[in-house]
Amino acid sequence: MLRNINDLYGFSVAASDGPIGEIRDFYFDDQTWTIRFFVVETGAWLGGRKVLISPIAIHRLDWAARALSASLTRERVEASPNIDTTKPVSRQHEVEQFGYYGYPFYWGEPQLWGGGPRPGMSLGSYESMQLPTETGARANFVEAQTELHRERGDDPHLRSCREIERYHIHATDGDIGHVESCLVDDEAWAIRYLVVNTSDWWLGHQTLVAPSWITDVGWLDATVSVDLTRQAVKDAPVYDAEALPTREQERGLFEHYGRPDHAVAAPPSA
């Protein structure tokens, strides 16, 4: 089901033996536009440290209670690798995080989550993927994996969902507005749409843009370029922030732009 990413900020996250913290941000990979980690602020028990929790660990999502439950212990989370959440996350950091928790690497695989389109696999099957425990062997493993994927050219960064909000949107013939939010599929945890506010350009409305229509993201100058014209965006179906789009409305959006429906098309790639 589609969800507005803004509605997820502040959700509580609990381990099997107690609370972990609250969601403050999300990291998505800039190739497939899939959320790889929740950024969770731990509060007093870890001195406010922010930790990364993968959707792989989530076994229950309760929208009414605004809560997520993870198949982890607080001790496991406390000992997880530290990361600077003010910077993009490199492949090396992903190797460390996925290796620490024993998750299979998704990169280089044909589906969003490696062996499948969703992260909901049994955690018990991941144990063999854990990093070596010895410090030297661990460092060598991380470096070897990082170098392997750097050579293969699949070394993207993970980006902050909060960062991309307010990015300016460029059509093929000029500016059309800015990113207001994202709509995410809460099963695959893939970003399906950017919510675009066109009021910067004209007294307009909000509309949706699919990641597959993006031609470039200027991470340094905070811009997103799309393969759409200003007039096409102006005439596009209006997005109602009070009601998430139905499947019929999604089909209408793709028909308007003359693009293949993402439900039957391959995931976007960089």
KEMARGU-796434 format. One line per 5 residues: number of its first residue (from 1); for each residue x, y, z of C-alpha. Coordinates in steps of 0.001 Angstrom, whole numbers, plus 524288, in hexadecimal, padded with zeros to 5 digits. Each point is the difference from the previous one (the first is absolute). Example, Ala and Ser with C-alpha at 12.3 -4.5 7.8 and 13.67 -1.06 7.14 Angstrom:
1) 8300C:7EE6C:81E78 | 8055A:80D70:7FD6C
// end
This chain:
1) 80000:80000:80000 | 804A1:80DC0:7FD15 | 8035D:808AE:80B8A | 80493:80E0B:80116 | 80DB2:7FFD9:805A1
6) 7FCCE:80BC2:80875 | 7F602:7F7D0:8074E | 80AC8:7F6A5:8045F | 80882:80A00:806C0 | 7FEC2:7FE52:80EA0
11) 7FBBB:7F1BA:7FF83 | 80511:7F88D:80BBE | 808CD:7F444:7FD8A | 800A2:7F4E8:809D2 | 8095E:7F48E:80158
16) 7FB97:7F2E2:80543 | 80406:8043B:80DAF | 7FC88:80E5D:80076 | 7FF91:80D09:7F8BE | 80AB9:80437:7F6A9
21) 7FBAC:80DC3:7FC8E | 7F8B1:807EF:7F5D5 | 80195:80147:7F13E | 80643:80CE2:7FC11 | 803D0:7FD54:7F1E0
26) 80160:7F5AE:7F56A | 80B6D:7FC63:7F741 | 7FCE3:7FBD2:7F217 | 80985:7FB57:7F5A7 | 80190:8091D:7F47C
31) 7FF2E:7F538:7F5CE | 7F32A:7F92F:802E6 | 7F9DB:80A1E:80910 | 7FDB0:7F5C0:80A60 | 800A8:802E8:80E8B
36) 80B17:7F81D:805F6 | 80018:80548:80DE5 | 7F7A3:80707:809D9 | 807D2:80A1C:80793 | 7FBB5:7FE20:80E1E
41) 80319:80970:80AF6 | 80205:7F7B7:80C16 | 7FD94:80A07:80AA1 | 8052A:7FED4:80DE3 | 803EB:7F1AB:8000C
46) 80AB3:80244:7F5CE | 80235:80E52:80297 | 7F7FF:80447:7F446 | 80896:7F881:7F674 | 7F9DF:7FD7A:7F2C3
51) 80036:7F1FB:7FB07 | 7FC4C:7F9C3:7F31C | 7F54F:7F5B1:7FF95 | 7FD85:7F89D:7F351 | 7F22A:7FD09:7FB3E
56) 804C6:7F1E4:8000B | 7FF0B:80038:80EDC | 7F1FF:80521:8007C | 7F5F0:7F579:802C3 | 7F467:80874:803CF
61) 7FB3F:80D69:7FBF6 | 7F4A2:805D6:807A9 | 7FAF5:80C64:7F99A | 7F5BD:80287:80A4E | 80A24:7FFB1:80AE0
66) 80A75:80681:7F77E | 80967:7F517:803A7 | 80955:7F633:7F9D6 | 804E5:7F378:80637 | 80D64:7FA9F:7FC5B
71) 8058C:7F256:8012E | 80BCF:8050B:80776 | 8044D:80183:80E0C | 80413:80CD5:80611 | 80D6C:7FA40:802B0
76) 8018F:7FCBD:7F191 | 7FC3F:80DC5:7FC14 | 808E4:8061F:80A38 | 80BE4:7F8BE:7FA99 | 7FCF1:80348:7F1C1
81) 809F4:807BA:7F7EC | 7FFEB:80EA6:8023A | 7FD06:808CF:7F483 | 7FFC1:80E86:7FD54 | 7F1CF:80246:7FC51
86) 8030C:80DBF:7FB0E | 8070E:7FA6E:7F41D | 7FC4C:7F6E6:7F4B6 | 80229:7F1A2:802F1 | 80A1B:7F93A:7F778
91) 8006F:7F1D5:7FBB7 | 80A57:7FD9C:80A75 | 7F674:8043F:80A81 | 7F578:7F74F:7FA2C | 80928:7F453:80011
96) 802C9:80293:80E54 | 7F1AC:80156:803A0 | 7FAF1:7F483:7F7F9 | 80B83:7F795:803F3 | 7FE54:8031C:80E65
101) 7F1BF:7FBFD:7FFFA | 80244:7F481:7F6F9 | 7F769:804DB:7F4D9 | 802AB:7FBC9:7F1F6 | 8054B:80A9D:7F718
106) 7F5B6:804D7:7F673 | 80929:8073E:7F6C4 | 803B1:7F987:7F346 | 7F37F:7F7EA:80070 | 7F468:80116:7F69C
111) 7F58A:802C8:80A32 | 7FE6E:80B28:809A4 | 803E3:7F7D0:80BBC | 80986:7F68F:7F9B9 | 7F85C:7F35E:7FFF9
116) 7F2A0:8062C:7FF6F | 7F7CC:80C51:7FE37 | 7FD8D:801E4:80E94 | 80883:7FFE5:80C45 | 7F712:7F6D9:807B8
121) 8087D:7F3E8:80058 | 80360:7F77A:80BA6 | 80B0C:805FA:807D4 | 8048C:7F276:803D2 | 8042C:7FD68:7F1FA
126) 80974:80B7F:8008F | 808D8:7FB72:80AEE | 80A64:7FAA6:7F6DF | 801DD:80D8E:7FA28 | 80526:8064A:80C6A
131) 80D41:8069A:80010 | 80BE5:7F90F:80593 | 8017A:802F7:80E79 | 80EB1:801FE:7FFC7 | 8039A:80E60:7FE13
136) 809ED:7FDA7:7F532 | 7F7A9:7F643:7F891 | 7F448:808F7:80154 | 80755:80BB3:7FA58 | 8052E:7F7C7:7F4BE
141) 7F266:7FADC:7FCF1 | 7F9F3:80D95:7FFBB | 80AE0:80576:7F786 | 7FF5C:7F495:7F66E | 7F151:8013B:7FE6B
146) 800C2:80EBC:7FE77 | 80AA2:7FF1F:7F5A8 | 7F8BD:7F54B:7F8AE | 7F3E0:8084C:7FE61 | 807D3:80C38:7FD13
151) 8065F:7F8CB:7F4A1 | 7F2C6:7FB49:7FB49 | 7FB16:80DE9:7FFED | 7F4BC:7FDA6:80970 | 804B9:8087D:80B31
156) 7F4F5:809CD:80216 | 7FDC2:807DA:80C1F | 7F44F:7FF2C:808C0 | 7F8EC:80CE8:800BB | 7F781:80678:80A37
161) 7F16E:8015D:7FD56 | 7FFE9:80C6D:8080E | 80B27:8056B:7F7DB | 7F8E4:7FE99:7F31F | 7F410:80760:804E4
166) 80042:80DDB:7FA8F | 808BC:7FBE8:7F499 | 7FC53:807DC:7F3E7 | 7F9C0:7F88B:7F4C2 | 8046A:80317:7F21F
171) 7F7BA:7FC05:7F454 | 805B1:7FF4B:7F257 | 7FC16:80E36:7FDAF | 80147:8066A:80D44 | 7FD28:7FF53:80E93
176) 7F342:7FA39:804E8 | 800E6:8004B:80EDD | 80648:7F892:80B1B | 7FF6D:7F2C7:806B6 | 7F609:80055:80AE6
181) 8009F:7F1C4:80463 | 800AE:7F1EC:7FB39 | 7F621:7F50C:7FEFA | 8057D:7F2C7:803C0 | 7FB16:7F21A:7FE5F
186) 7FFF1:7FA9C:80DDD | 8024C:7F1F7:7FB6F | 80B89:80197:7F6C7 | 8041A:80CCB:80689 | 80229:805BE:7F277
191) 7FD84:80E63:7FD78 | 7F552:80013:7F5AE | 7FE1A:80EA3:7FE6D | 8056E:80D33:80354 | 7F55E:80970:8041F
196) 8029F:80C83:7F85C | 7FAF2:80D25:80486 | 7FE8A:808BE:7F406 | 7FCCD:80C66:8078F | 80DF8:804E5:7FE15
201) 7FD1B:80123:7F187 | 7F1BD:803C0:7FF6C | 7F44B:80037:80925 | 7FEDD:7F19D:7FDD1 | 7FE56:7F342:80735
206) 8071F:7F3D1:80451 | 8022D:7F510:7F664 | 807C8:7F356:7FF61 | 80C80:7FC8E:7F8C1 | 8051A:7F20B:7FF42
211) 80EA6:7FD90:80210 | 80096:7F967:7F2A0 | 7FD88:80D5C:7F9CA | 80BC3:80615:806B1 | 80B95:8025C:7F70D
216) 80967:805DE:809DF | 80138:803F6:80E36 | 80931:80B22:8034C | 803D8:7FC5C:80DD7 | 808FD:80BC9:80116
221) 7F67A:80A2E:7FAC4 | 7F398:7F998:80577 | 7F901:7FDC7:7F31B | 7F844:7F50B:7F9AD | 7FEAF:7FFAE:7F120
226) 7F497:7F8C1:7F9D8 | 7FCD2:7FBFA:7F21F | 7F330:80780:7FFFC | 7FB9F:80D19:7FA9D | 7FAB8:80B03:8084B
231) 7F2EF:7FF7C:7F907 | 7FEBE:7F15F:80231 | 8025E:801F7:80E89 | 7F679:80B5F:8007B | 7F577:7F790:7F9C0
236) 80309:7F3F9:80848 | 7F62B:7FA42:8098E | 7FFFE:80708:80D0B | 8053A:7F8D8:80BDC | 7F712:80103:80BC5
241) 8086D:7FFEB:80C48 | 7F43E:7FBC8:8080B | 7FDB2:7F390:7F826 | 80A96:7F720:7FA95 | 7FE41:7FC8B:7F18D
246) 7F7F0:7F432:7FC3F | 80509:7F628:7F62D | 7F6C3:805D5:7F5F1 | 80573:80D8D:8026F | 80DD9:7FAD5:7FE88
251) 7FC86:7FA23:7F2D5 | 7FA1F:80D0D:7FC02 | 80CB2:806EC:80396 | 80841:7F6E4:7F7AA | 7F657:80105:7F4C2
256) 80098:80ECF:800CB | 80EAB:7FFD4:7FE16 | 7FFC1:7F4BC:7F651 | 8093A:7F80D:80864 | 7FFDF:7F18A:803BB
261) 7F95A:7FD19:80CD6 | 809E2:7FD04:80AD3 | 7F785:7F48D:80453 | 803E0:7F8B7:7F3AD | 80CC3:806F5:7FCBE
266) 80D83:7FCE8:80526 | 804EE:807B9:80BD6 | 806FF:80CC0:7FCAB | 80EC6:7FFF2:7FF6A | 80A1D:80AA7:7FF9F
// end
